[in-house]
Amino acid sequence: MKKIWFNETNRFVYRVSSEVLEILSISEVIKMIKGICFGNIAIDCKDAVSLRNFYADLLGGNSCIMYDCPALRSPLGLVLLFMEADFEYVKPVWPEEFGKQQKQMHFDFAVDDIHSAVLQAEALGTCKAENQFGGNEFITMFDPEGHPFCLCAK
């Protein structure tokens, strides 16, 4: 029986039966998944077209439709899919509060000038989070539907 586990020296151990065949780093284990590649990022939202248009204005890229959803394709091929929730969408609370909707993820966007990027993002409809923890390294913002994202110094 094949088994992979993480040992105390931060390495994965690959075992067949009772024999340890080799010790692998995390990147070596990841390489074991043949043919896998990053696909798309799907974002649940209330108004898919409006949110896609916001991110198109913020990031650039090509607006399109994929899998019957509004989408945004970056020049490098990364695709953001905007999926209208078939449930009551509740925007996340940040910082997190017990018993309230938590964020599921957030984006970090690297920018040359944080102050200018904040002003431009605000002009597009974002708002700056009341609580900030990044000092001079990043500013947390909310997109028009309340998803948090950070503008980070390159």
C-alpha positions as CSV (number, residue, x, y, z in Angstrom):
1,M,0.0,0.0,0.0
2,K,1.4,3.4,-1.0
3,K,1.3,6.1,1.7
4,I,2.6,9.6,1.8
5,W,2.9,11.6,5.0
6,F,4.6,14.7,6.4
7,N,7.5,14.0,8.8
8,E,9.0,16.2,11.6
9,T,11.7,17.5,9.2
10,N,9.2,19.2,6.9
11,R,9.6,16.5,4.2
12,F,7.1,14.0,2.8
13,V,7.9,10.4,3.2
14,Y,6.7,8.0,0.5
15,R,6.2,4.4,1.8
16,V,5.3,1.2,0.0
17,S,4.4,-1.6,2.6
18,S,7.0,-1.4,5.3
19,E,9.9,0.0,3.2
20,V,10.5,3.7,3.0
21,L,11.5,4.3,-0.7
22,E,12.4,8.0,-0.6
23,I,11.9,11.3,1.2
24,L,10.4,14.0,-1.0
25,S,10.1,17.7,-0.7
26,I,6.7,19.4,-1.1
27,S,7.6,20.5,-4.6
28,E,8.5,16.9,-5.5
29,V,5.1,15.6,-4.3
30,I,3.3,18.3,-6.3
31,K,5.2,17.2,-9.4
32,M,3.7,13.7,-8.9
33,I,0.3,15.0,-10.1
34,K,0.8,14.6,-13.9
35,G,-1.1,16.8,-16.3
36,I,-2.6,19.1,-13.6
37,C,-2.6,22.8,-14.3
38,F,-4.3,25.9,-12.9
39,G,-7.7,26.4,-14.5
40,N,-10.0,29.3,-13.6
41,I,-11.0,31.2,-10.5
42,A,-14.7,31.2,-9.9
43,I,-16.2,34.0,-7.8
44,D,-19.7,33.7,-6.4
45,C,-21.5,37.0,-6.5
46,K,-24.9,38.7,-6.7
47,D,-24.4,40.5,-10.1
48,A,-21.9,38.7,-12.3
49,V,-21.8,41.2,-15.2
50,S,-21.3,44.2,-12.9
51,L,-18.6,42.5,-10.9
52,R,-16.8,41.3,-14.1
53,N,-16.9,44.9,-15.4
54,F,-15.5,46.2,-12.2
55,Y,-12.5,43.8,-12.3
56,A,-12.0,44.5,-16.1
57,D,-11.7,48.2,-15.2
58,L,-9.4,47.4,-12.3
59,L,-7.2,44.8,-14.0
60,G,-7.6,45.2,-17.7
61,G,-8.0,42.0,-19.7
62,N,-10.6,40.7,-22.1
63,S,-14.2,40.4,-21.1
64,C,-15.8,37.2,-22.4
65,I,-18.3,34.5,-21.6
66,M,-17.1,31.0,-20.4
67,Y,-19.3,28.2,-19.2
68,D,-22.3,30.5,-19.7
69,C,-20.8,32.9,-17.1
70,P,-19.4,36.4,-17.5
71,A,-15.6,36.0,-17.4
72,L,-12.4,38.1,-17.6
73,R,-9.2,36.7,-19.3
74,S,-5.9,38.2,-18.3
75,P,-3.2,38.7,-21.0
76,L,-1.4,35.7,-19.4
77,G,-4.4,33.5,-19.7
78,L,-5.8,33.4,-16.2
79,V,-9.6,33.5,-16.2
80,L,-11.9,34.9,-13.5
81,L,-15.4,33.4,-13.8
82,F,-18.2,35.4,-12.2
83,M,-21.0,33.1,-11.1
84,E,-24.3,34.5,-10.0
85,A,-25.2,32.8,-6.8
86,D,-28.3,30.6,-6.9
87,F,-28.7,31.3,-3.2
88,E,-29.0,34.5,-1.2
89,Y,-25.5,36.0,-1.6
90,V,-24.2,37.4,1.7
91,K,-21.1,39.5,1.5
92,P,-18.3,38.5,3.8
93,V,-17.3,40.3,7.0
94,W,-13.7,41.3,7.4
95,P,-12.0,41.1,9.8
96,E,-13.8,37.9,10.5
97,E,-16.4,37.8,13.2
98,F,-17.8,34.7,14.8
99,G,-21.2,33.8,13.5
100,K,-21.0,36.0,10.4
101,Q,-20.2,35.2,6.8
102,Q,-16.5,34.6,6.5
103,K,-14.4,35.4,3.4
104,Q,-13.5,32.3,1.5
105,M,-10.5,33.8,-0.2
106,H,-9.0,37.1,-1.3
107,F,-6.8,38.4,-4.0
108,D,-3.4,40.1,-3.5
109,F,-2.6,42.5,-6.4
110,A,1.0,43.7,-6.7
111,V,1.2,47.4,-7.5
112,D,4.0,49.9,-8.0
113,D,2.4,52.7,-5.9
114,I,-0.1,51.7,-3.2
115,H,-1.4,55.2,-2.6
116,S,-2.2,55.8,-6.3
117,A,-3.6,52.3,-6.7
118,V,-6.0,52.9,-3.7
119,L,-7.2,56.2,-5.3
120,Q,-7.8,54.5,-8.7
121,A,-9.6,51.5,-7.1
122,E,-11.8,53.8,-5.0
123,A,-12.7,55.7,-8.2
124,L,-13.9,52.4,-9.7
125,G,-16.2,51.7,-6.8
126,T,-14.2,49.9,-4.1
127,C,-13.9,51.0,-0.5
128,K,-11.0,50.8,1.8
129,A,-11.4,48.5,4.8
130,E,-11.8,50.3,8.1
131,N,-9.3,47.9,9.8
132,Q,-5.8,47.8,8.2
133,F,-3.0,45.5,9.2
134,G,-0.5,45.9,6.4
135,G,1.4,49.1,7.3
136,N,3.3,50.3,4.2
137,E,3.2,46.8,2.6
138,F,-0.5,46.4,1.7
139,I,-4.0,48.0,1.9
140,T,-7.1,45.9,2.2
141,M,-10.0,47.0,0.0
142,F,-13.5,45.6,-0.7
143,D,-14.9,45.1,-4.2
144,P,-18.4,46.4,-5.0
145,E,-19.9,43.1,-3.6
146,G,-17.8,43.1,-0.5
147,H,-15.1,40.6,-1.4
148,P,-11.8,41.7,0.3
149,F,-8.7,42.1,-1.7
150,C,-5.3,43.7,-1.0
151,L,-3.2,46.1,-3.0
152,C,0.4,45.1,-2.2
153,A,3.7,46.9,-2.7
154,K,5.8,45.2,-5.3
